Amino acid sequence: MRILGIGNAIVDVICKVDENFINQNNLIKGNMKLIFDQNEFKKLLSNLKIEKTISGGSVANSIVGLSQLGTNVGFI
């Protein structure tokens, strides 16, 4: 292996929401929010439909890009 990436594998959850949802959940429009608590995640999603999930994280994305260029890589 030529490069080993160590980082967080983050999953983006894309949902359509209105202004009321943002205000009721103390969210900031245009920002991301990391959620580590499963109960908080379930509460936020209880009235939402997930449109799309996208895996990522800066290290994971970099490792994927390097692998697509033919570099022998790994990810932890």
C-alpha positions as CSV (number, residue, x, y, z in Angstrom):
1,M,0.0,0.0,0.0
2,R,1.4,3.4,-1.0
3,I,-1.0,5.7,1.0
4,L,-3.1,5.0,4.1
5,G,-5.8,7.5,5.0
6,I,-7.0,7.8,8.6
7,G,-10.2,9.8,9.1
8,N,-13.9,9.9,9.7
9,A,-16.3,8.2,7.2
10,I,-19.1,10.8,7.1
11,V,-22.5,10.2,5.5
12,D,-24.4,13.2,4.2
13,V,-28.2,12.8,4.5
14,I,-30.1,15.1,2.1
15,C,-33.7,16.1,3.0
16,K,-35.9,18.9,1.8
17,V,-37.0,21.1,4.7
18,D,-38.8,24.4,5.2
19,E,-37.9,27.4,7.3
20,N,-40.1,26.2,10.2
21,F,-38.1,23.0,10.5
22,I,-34.8,24.9,10.6
23,N,-36.0,27.3,13.3
24,Q,-37.7,24.6,15.4
25,N,-34.5,22.5,15.5
26,N,-32.1,25.4,16.1
27,L,-30.3,24.7,12.8
28,I,-28.4,27.3,10.8
29,K,-29.3,27.6,7.1
30,G,-26.3,26.9,4.8
31,N,-24.3,25.0,7.5
32,M,-23.7,21.4,8.2
33,K,-24.4,19.7,11.5
34,L,-22.6,16.7,12.7
35,I,-24.8,14.3,14.6
36,F,-23.3,11.7,16.9
37,D,-26.3,10.9,19.0
38,Q,-28.7,8.3,17.5
39,N,-31.7,9.7,19.4
40,E,-31.1,13.2,18.0
41,F,-30.7,11.7,14.5
42,K,-34.0,9.8,14.8
43,K,-35.8,12.9,16.2
44,L,-34.6,15.0,13.3
45,L,-35.6,12.4,10.7
46,S,-39.0,11.5,12.3
47,N,-40.9,13.8,10.0
48,L,-38.6,13.9,7.1
49,K,-38.1,11.9,3.9
50,I,-34.4,11.1,3.0
51,E,-33.9,12.2,-0.6
52,K,-30.3,11.0,-0.9
53,T,-27.4,9.7,1.2
54,I,-23.8,10.4,0.1
55,S,-20.7,9.0,1.7
56,G,-17.7,11.2,2.2
57,G,-15.4,13.0,4.6
58,S,-12.3,14.8,3.4
59,V,-9.9,11.9,4.0
60,A,-12.3,9.3,2.5
61,N,-12.9,11.5,-0.6
62,S,-9.1,12.0,-1.1
63,I,-8.5,8.3,-0.8
64,V,-11.2,7.5,-3.4
65,G,-9.7,10.1,-5.7
66,L,-6.2,8.7,-5.4
67,S,-7.5,5.2,-6.0
68,Q,-9.2,6.3,-9.2
69,L,-5.9,7.6,-10.3
70,G,-4.4,4.1,-9.8
71,T,-2.7,4.6,-6.5
72,N,-2.7,1.6,-4.1
73,V,-4.5,3.1,-1.0
74,G,-6.3,2.1,2.1
75,F,-8.6,3.8,4.6
76,I,-9.0,3.4,8.4
